[in-house]
Amino acid sequence: MGRRGNQGARLLTGSTIGILGMGTLGQAVARVLQGFRPRLLAHDPWQAPSVTRSFGAEPMDLDALLAQSETLFVTAAVTSENQGFLGAAAFSRMPRGASLILLSRAAVVDFPALMEAVRSGHLTAASDVFPEEPLPADHPVRSLPGFLLSAHRAGALDIAFKRMGEMVMEDLSLLDRGLPPQVCKRAERETVARFRSKPVAVN
């Protein structure tokens, strides 16, 4: 491959990276990215700006995030309000040659529109999640140049399942002693009803 293997590659160091969704996943991504010393931008209407800043990211509105991000990590949860909200219009506002990395749920994007943005050469993309899982063998995204696929398997590790069980048991122990849970993510009354309960067509 030689130098041709790096065609289209870019350095994360010093680049402008956006994070769409600064919940638990977005915060974890921000911590990893800080080691590369990028300019970090973020948008999350559910998050206090001070929390976003505490992870080294500059809070801003969605249009500004799209317009400035050379690489955009999509870590937003699917809600009753944002399903498919990243579509052709949003992709057209991103810089030509920018990369979109989809890590949360496929339903937050218009997936055919994302494929078209990649097919046209406007964007490159990578995704760990898909509208239908397992992804059909004949799905056109499998043969789309510029679109990197990753099986939705990051959490399917023995050590991860073991840790999940430990987290549950720790919180159950606290509850048994009349104390509030501290380890697992708590369902907040203000937001839980807005999440979609079935993120993919097949799973």
Backbone as numpy.savetxt, mean C-alpha at the origin, in Angstrom:
# Nx Ny Nz CAx CAy CAz Cx Cy Cz
22.93 -9.83 -18.60 22.11 -8.63 -18.60 22.98 -7.36 -18.60
24.04 -7.34 -17.76 24.88 -6.16 -17.69 24.10 -4.92 -17.31
24.50 -3.79 -17.91 23.84 -2.53 -17.58 22.38 -2.51 -18.03
22.04 -3.31 -19.03 20.65 -3.31 -19.51 19.69 -3.76 -18.42
20.18 -4.55 -17.46 19.31 -4.99 -16.38 18.87 -3.87 -15.46
19.56 -2.73 -15.53 19.20 -1.59 -14.69 18.47 -0.49 -15.45
18.10 -0.76 -16.70 17.38 0.25 -17.46 16.07 0.59 -16.76
15.83 1.87 -16.57 14.61 2.32 -15.91 14.68 2.28 -14.40
15.79 1.78 -13.84 15.91 1.74 -12.38 16.24 3.13 -11.84
15.90 3.36 -10.59 16.21 4.64 -9.96 16.64 4.41 -8.51
17.38 5.36 -7.99 17.79 5.30 -6.59 16.65 5.79 -5.70
16.44 5.09 -4.59 15.50 5.60 -3.59 16.12 6.77 -2.82
17.42 6.71 -2.61 18.10 7.77 -1.87 17.93 9.11 -2.58
17.39 10.07 -1.85 17.22 11.41 -2.41 16.01 11.59 -3.29
15.26 10.52 -3.55 14.09 10.64 -4.41 12.87 11.06 -3.60
11.80 11.41 -4.30 10.56 11.80 -3.65 9.60 10.63 -3.66
9.25 10.15 -2.48 8.43 8.95 -2.33 7.16 9.31 -1.58
6.02 8.89 -2.12 4.75 9.13 -1.47 4.18 7.87 -0.84
3.46 8.05 0.25 2.76 6.95 0.91 1.30 7.36 1.02
0.42 6.59 0.40 -1.01 6.87 0.45 -1.64 5.93 1.47
-1.89 6.46 2.67 -2.42 5.65 3.76 -1.37 5.49 4.84
-1.53 6.23 5.95 -0.52 6.19 7.02 -1.04 5.46 8.25
-1.72 4.34 8.02 -2.09 3.46 9.11 -0.91 2.57 9.47
-1.19 1.41 10.04 -0.13 0.51 10.49 0.82 0.12 9.36
0.26 -0.22 8.19 1.09 -0.63 7.06 1.90 0.54 6.52
1.27 1.69 6.33 1.99 2.85 5.84 3.11 3.29 6.78
2.85 3.20 8.07 3.88 3.56 9.05 5.07 2.60 8.98
4.79 1.32 8.77 5.87 0.34 8.64 6.70 0.61 7.39
6.04 0.96 6.29 6.75 1.30 5.06 7.62 2.54 5.28
7.08 3.53 5.97 7.85 4.76 6.23 9.11 4.45 7.03
9.01 3.57 8.03 10.19 3.22 8.84 11.27 2.57 7.97
10.86 1.69 7.07 11.83 1.03 6.19 12.48 2.04 5.25
11.67 2.93 4.69 12.18 3.88 3.70 13.11 4.92 4.30
12.96 5.22 5.57 13.80 6.26 6.18 15.28 5.94 6.05
15.62 4.67 5.99 17.02 4.29 5.85 17.62 4.71 4.52
16.77 4.99 3.53 17.26 5.41 2.21 17.32 6.93 2.07
16.90 7.66 3.10 16.94 9.12 3.14 16.24 9.77 1.95
15.01 9.36 1.66 14.26 10.05 0.61 13.55 11.27 1.17
12.90 12.01 0.30 11.91 12.99 0.73 10.58 12.24 0.80
10.04 12.10 2.00 8.82 11.32 2.20 7.60 12.23 2.26
6.58 11.90 1.45 5.31 12.60 1.44 4.22 11.62 1.82
3.11 12.11 2.35 2.03 11.19 2.72 0.68 11.88 2.69
-0.34 11.07 2.42 -1.73 11.54 2.50 -2.55 10.49 3.22
-3.29 10.93 4.23 -4.22 10.07 4.94 -5.23 10.95 5.65
-6.47 11.02 5.13 -7.47 11.89 5.75 -7.91 11.42 7.13
-7.57 10.20 7.51 -7.94 9.67 8.83 -6.85 9.85 9.87
-5.70 10.38 9.44 -4.56 10.44 10.35 -4.25 11.88 10.73
-3.91 12.11 11.99 -3.50 13.44 12.43 -2.16 13.81 11.78
-2.02 15.04 11.26 -0.76 15.43 10.62 0.46 15.22 11.51
0.31 15.43 12.82 1.47 15.26 13.71 1.94 13.81 13.74
1.01 12.86 13.61 1.39 11.45 13.57 2.16 11.16 12.29
1.68 11.68 11.16 2.38 11.51 9.89 3.79 12.08 9.98
3.92 13.27 10.53 5.25 13.89 10.65 6.17 13.09 11.57
5.61 12.42 12.56 6.45 11.65 13.49 7.14 10.49 12.80
6.65 10.11 11.61 7.29 9.05 10.83 8.16 9.62 9.70
8.46 10.90 9.80 9.36 11.53 8.85 8.74 11.88 7.52
7.41 11.92 7.46 6.71 12.20 6.20 6.00 13.54 6.28
5.93 14.20 5.14 5.27 15.50 5.04 3.81 15.30 4.62
2.84 15.65 5.48 1.44 15.46 5.11 1.00 16.45 4.03
0.16 15.98 3.11 -0.35 16.84 2.04 -1.62 16.26 1.47
-2.29 17.04 0.61 -3.52 16.54 0.02 -3.20 15.55 -1.10
-4.23 14.85 -1.56 -4.03 13.76 -2.52 -3.47 14.27 -3.84
-3.99 15.38 -4.35 -3.51 15.89 -5.64 -2.02 16.21 -5.59
-1.58 16.84 -4.50 -0.16 17.18 -4.37 0.69 15.92 -4.27
0.19 14.93 -3.55 0.93 13.67 -3.41 1.11 13.00 -4.77
0.03 12.93 -5.55 0.11 12.31 -6.86 1.07 13.06 -7.77
1.01 14.38 -7.76 1.80 15.19 -8.67 3.29 15.14 -8.37
3.65 14.90 -7.10 5.06 15.00 -6.71 5.77 13.67 -6.53
5.04 12.58 -6.41 5.67 11.30 -6.05 6.32 10.62 -7.26
7.62 10.38 -7.15 8.30 9.57 -8.16 7.96 8.09 -7.97
7.80 7.70 -6.73 7.34 6.35 -6.38 6.22 6.53 -5.36
5.09 5.86 -5.59 3.94 5.98 -4.70 3.60 4.61 -4.13
3.68 4.48 -2.81 3.26 3.26 -2.12 1.80 3.43 -1.71
0.94 2.53 -2.17 -0.48 2.58 -1.82 -0.71 1.58 -0.69
-0.95 2.11 0.50 -1.14 1.27 1.68 -2.47 1.57 2.36
-3.38 2.20 1.64 -4.69 2.57 2.19 -5.60 1.35 2.28
-6.35 1.27 3.36 -7.36 0.22 3.50 -8.54 0.51 2.58
-9.28 -0.54 2.23 -10.48 -0.37 1.41 -11.64 0.00 2.33
-12.31 1.10 2.01 -13.46 1.52 2.80 -14.67 1.67 1.90
-15.80 1.97 2.51 -17.02 2.18 1.74 -16.94 3.45 0.90
-15.93 4.28 1.14 -15.82 5.56 0.45 -14.74 5.60 -0.63
-13.76 4.71 -0.57 -12.62 4.87 -1.48 -12.44 3.74 -2.47
-13.39 2.85 -2.61 -13.22 1.72 -3.52 -13.02 2.24 -4.95
-11.90 1.86 -5.56 -11.61 2.25 -6.93 -11.32 3.72 -7.12
-10.98 4.45 -6.04 -10.83 5.90 -6.18 -9.56 6.31 -6.92
-8.59 5.42 -7.02 -7.42 5.70 -7.84 -7.67 5.14 -9.23
-8.01 6.01 -10.15 -8.34 5.59 -11.51 -7.53 6.35 -12.54
-8.03 6.38 -13.77 -7.29 6.98 -14.87 -6.94 8.44 -14.60
-7.88 9.20 -14.03 -7.61 10.61 -13.76 -6.48 10.77 -12.75
-6.48 9.94 -11.71 -5.42 10.01 -10.71 -4.07 9.62 -11.31
-4.06 8.56 -12.11 -2.79 8.11 -12.69 -2.23 9.16 -13.65
-3.10 9.87 -14.35 -2.64 10.89 -15.30 -1.98 12.07 -14.59
-2.31 12.28 -13.31 -1.71 13.37 -12.54 -0.32 13.01 -12.02
0.03 11.75 -12.06 1.36 11.34 -11.61 2.40 11.64 -12.69
3.65 11.91 -12.31 4.69 12.19 -13.30 4.89 11.00 -14.25
5.14 11.30 -15.50 5.43 10.21 -16.44 6.69 9.48 -15.99
6.64 8.16 -15.97 7.77 7.36 -15.52 7.74 7.04 -14.04
6.73 7.56 -13.32 6.61 7.25 -11.89 6.22 5.79 -11.70
6.43 5.30 -10.49 6.09 3.92 -10.15 5.03 3.89 -9.06
4.06 3.01 -9.21 3.03 2.81 -8.19 3.19 1.41 -7.61
3.32 1.33 -6.29 3.50 0.06 -5.59 2.24 -0.19 -4.76
1.47 -1.21 -5.12 0.19 -1.48 -4.46 0.38 -2.58 -3.43
0.22 -2.22 -2.15 0.50 -3.16 -1.06 -0.71 -3.50 -0.21
-1.78 -2.73 -0.29 -2.89 -2.94 0.65 -3.96 -3.85 0.07
-4.86 -3.30 -0.74 -5.92 -4.08 -1.36 -6.15 -3.57 -2.78
-6.39 -4.50 -3.70 -6.57 -4.13 -5.10 -7.77 -3.23 -5.31
-8.77 -3.32 -4.44 -10.01 -2.58 -4.65 -9.85 -1.07 -4.48
-8.73 -0.59 -3.96 -8.57 0.86 -3.85 -8.21 1.48 -5.20
-7.83 0.66 -6.18 -7.52 1.18 -7.50 -8.49 0.62 -8.53
-8.64 1.36 -9.61 -9.31 0.83 -10.80 -8.24 0.01 -11.52
-8.27 -1.30 -11.31 -7.16 -2.14 -11.77 -6.98 -2.11 -13.29
-8.05 -2.19 -14.10 -7.86 -2.06 -15.55 -7.24 -0.71 -15.94
-7.61 0.36 -15.25 -7.02 1.67 -15.54 -5.54 1.70 -15.18
-5.17 1.03 -14.09 -3.76 0.94 -13.73 -2.99 0.16 -14.79
-3.56 -0.94 -15.25 -2.91 -1.70 -16.31 -2.73 -0.86 -17.57
-3.72 -0.05 -17.90 -3.63 0.79 -19.09 -2.56 1.87 -18.92
-2.44 2.42 -17.70 -1.40 3.42 -17.45 -0.01 2.81 -17.62
0.14 1.54 -17.25 1.41 0.84 -17.45 1.61 0.50 -18.92
0.56 0.01 -19.55 0.65 -0.38 -20.97 1.05 0.81 -21.85
0.55 1.99 -21.50 0.84 3.19 -22.29 2.25 3.73 -22.05
2.92 3.23 -21.02 4.25 3.71 -20.68 4.27 4.89 -19.73
3.08 5.33 -19.30 3.04 6.48 -18.38 3.57 6.11 -17.00
3.24 4.90 -16.51 3.68 4.44 -15.20 4.32 3.07 -15.31
5.08 2.71 -14.28 5.39 1.31 -14.01 4.68 0.97 -12.70
4.46 -0.31 -12.46 3.71 -0.69 -11.26 4.19 -2.02 -10.73
3.92 -2.23 -9.46 4.13 -3.52 -8.81 2.98 -3.74 -7.86
2.55 -4.98 -7.73 1.42 -5.26 -6.84 1.58 -6.59 -6.15
1.18 -6.60 -4.88 1.14 -7.82 -4.07 -0.30 -8.31 -3.93
-1.26 -7.54 -4.47 -2.68 -7.85 -4.31 -3.38 -7.67 -5.65
-4.47 -8.44 -5.83 -5.15 -8.46 -7.13 -6.66 -8.53 -6.94
-7.43 -8.12 -7.96 -8.89 -8.13 -7.83 -9.45 -9.52 -7.56
-8.76 -10.53 -8.08 -9.18 -11.91 -7.86 -7.96 -12.72 -7.45
-8.07 -13.43 -6.35 -6.96 -14.23 -5.86 -7.44 -15.64 -5.54
-6.70 -16.66 -6.00 -5.46 -16.60 -6.78 -5.68 -15.93 -8.14
-4.67 -15.25 -8.62 -4.74 -14.58 -9.91 -4.83 -15.63 -11.02
-5.86 -15.55 -11.88 -6.00 -16.55 -12.95 -4.76 -16.63 -13.83
-4.46 -17.81 -14.29 -3.26 -18.02 -15.10 -3.29 -17.23 -16.39
-4.50 -16.94 -16.90 -4.61 -16.22 -18.17 -4.89 -14.73 -17.98
-4.74 -14.21 -16.76 -5.01 -12.79 -16.54 -3.98 -11.96 -17.32
-4.42 -10.94 -18.06 -3.49 -10.18 -18.91 -2.38 -9.46 -18.15
-2.56 -9.19 -16.86 -1.50 -8.50 -16.13 -0.25 -9.38 -16.02
-0.41 -10.67 -16.14 0.74 -11.58 -16.03 1.76 -11.36 -17.15
1.31 -10.89 -18.29 2.21 -10.71 -19.43 2.41 -9.24 -19.78
2.12 -8.34 -18.83 2.22 -6.91 -19.10 3.60 -6.38 -18.73
4.41 -5.97 -19.72 5.73 -5.40 -19.40 5.58 -4.14 -18.54
6.46 -4.02 -17.56 6.41 -2.86 -16.69 5.54 -3.04 -15.47
4.94 -4.22 -15.32 4.08 -4.50 -14.15 4.66 -5.71 -13.43
5.22 -5.49 -12.25 5.85 -6.54 -11.46 4.84 -7.16 -10.51
4.75 -8.48 -10.52 3.77 -9.19 -9.70 4.45 -9.90 -8.54
3.79 -9.89 -7.39 4.25 -10.62 -6.22 3.07 -11.37 -5.64
3.26 -12.65 -5.36 2.17 -13.43 -4.77 1.79 -12.86 -3.42
0.50 -12.83 -3.13 0.00 -12.25 -1.87 0.27 -13.25 -0.73
1.56 -13.36 -0.36 1.96 -14.40 0.58 2.87 -13.89 1.69
3.02 -12.59 1.82 4.01 -12.05 2.75 3.78 -12.52 4.18
2.52 -12.67 4.58 2.25 -13.06 5.96 2.13 -14.55 6.17
2.24 -15.33 5.10 2.05 -16.78 5.21 3.36 -17.47 5.59
3.88 -17.12 6.74 5.12 -17.69 7.26 4.84 -18.33 8.61
5.50 -19.44 8.89 5.30 -20.10 10.18 5.54 -19.14 11.34
6.60 -18.35 11.23 6.94 -17.44 12.33 5.88 -16.36 12.49
5.27 -15.94 11.35 4.22 -14.92 11.42 2.97 -15.47 12.10
2.56 -16.69 11.74 1.40 -17.30 12.38 1.65 -17.51 13.88
2.87 -17.91 14.21 3.22 -18.11 15.62 3.11 -16.78 16.38
3.62 -15.72 15.77 3.57 -14.42 16.43 2.12 -13.94 16.58
1.28 -14.18 15.57 -0.14 -13.80 15.68 -0.79 -14.47 16.88
-0.52 -15.76 17.03 -1.07 -16.49 18.17 -0.59 -15.93 19.50
0.70 -15.58 19.56 1.26 -15.01 20.79 0.60 -13.67 21.11
0.35 -12.87 20.08 -0.29 -11.57 20.28 -1.69 -11.73 20.86
-2.44 -12.67 20.29 -3.80 -12.92 20.78 -3.76 -13.38 22.24
-2.85 -14.31 22.56 -2.78 -14.83 23.92 -2.36 -13.74 24.92
-1.46 -12.86 24.50 -1.06 -11.77 25.38 -2.25 -10.87 25.72
-3.03 -10.54 24.69 -4.19 -9.68 24.94 -5.27 -10.40 25.74
-5.47 -11.69 25.47 -6.45 -12.45 26.26 -6.05 -12.49 27.73
-4.76 -12.60 27.98 -4.28 -12.60 29.36 -4.60 -11.27 30.05
-4.43 -10.17 29.32 -4.76 -8.86 29.87 -6.25 -8.74 30.14
-7.07 -9.18 29.17 -8.52 -9.11 29.33 -8.98 -9.95 30.52
-8.33 -11.10 30.69 -8.69 -11.99 31.80 -8.44 -11.34 33.16
-7.52 -10.38 33.17 -7.20 -9.67 34.42 -7.93 -8.32 34.52
-8.90 -8.12 33.62 -9.67 -6.89 33.66 -8.96 -5.69 33.10
-7.95 -5.93 32.25 -7.16 -4.85 31.66 -7.47 -4.74 30.16
-7.26 -3.58 29.55 -7.54 -3.43 28.12 -6.47 -4.12 27.28
-6.83 -4.63 26.09 -5.83 -5.23 25.20 -4.84 -4.17 24.72
-3.60 -4.58 24.50 -2.55 -3.63 24.13 -1.78 -4.02 22.88
-1.86 -5.28 22.46 -0.97 -5.76 21.41 -1.66 -5.78 20.05
-2.83 -6.38 19.95 -3.54 -6.47 18.68 -4.16 -5.13 18.31
-4.41 -4.96 17.02 -5.06 -3.75 16.53 -6.51 -3.73 16.99
-6.90 -2.67 17.67 -8.27 -2.58 18.18 -9.20 -2.02 17.11
-10.40 -2.58 17.02 -11.42 -2.07 16.11 -12.02 -0.81 16.71
-11.85 0.30 16.02 -12.37 1.57 16.52 -13.79 1.79 16.01
-14.68 2.14 16.90 -16.09 2.31 16.55 -16.28 3.32 15.43
-15.45 4.37 15.42 -15.63 5.46 14.45 -15.29 5.04 13.03
-14.46 4.01 12.86 -14.00 3.66 11.52 -14.37 2.26 11.07
-14.63 1.34 11.99 -14.78 -0.06 11.60 -15.94 -0.28 10.64
-17.02 0.48 10.78 -18.18 0.29 9.91 -17.91 0.74 8.49
-16.83 1.49 8.28 -16.52 2.02 6.95 -15.63 1.08 6.14
-15.06 0.07 6.78 -14.22 -0.88 6.06 -15.08 -1.87 5.29
-14.58 -2.28 4.13 -15.25 -3.32 3.36 -14.88 -4.67 3.95
-15.86 -5.57 4.01 -15.62 -6.86 4.66 -15.09 -7.91 3.69
-15.22 -7.69 2.38 -14.77 -8.68 1.40 -13.93 -7.98 0.34
-12.60 -7.95 0.50 -11.76 -7.13 -0.36 -11.50 -7.68 -1.76
-11.69 -8.97 -1.99 -11.44 -9.53 -3.31 -12.60 -10.41 -3.72
-12.73 -10.63 -5.04 -13.86 -11.42 -5.54 -13.73 -12.88 -5.15
-12.52 -13.40 -5.18 -12.27 -14.79 -4.82 -11.05 -14.81 -3.91
-11.10 -15.58 -2.85 -9.95 -15.64 -1.95 -9.93 -16.99 -1.26
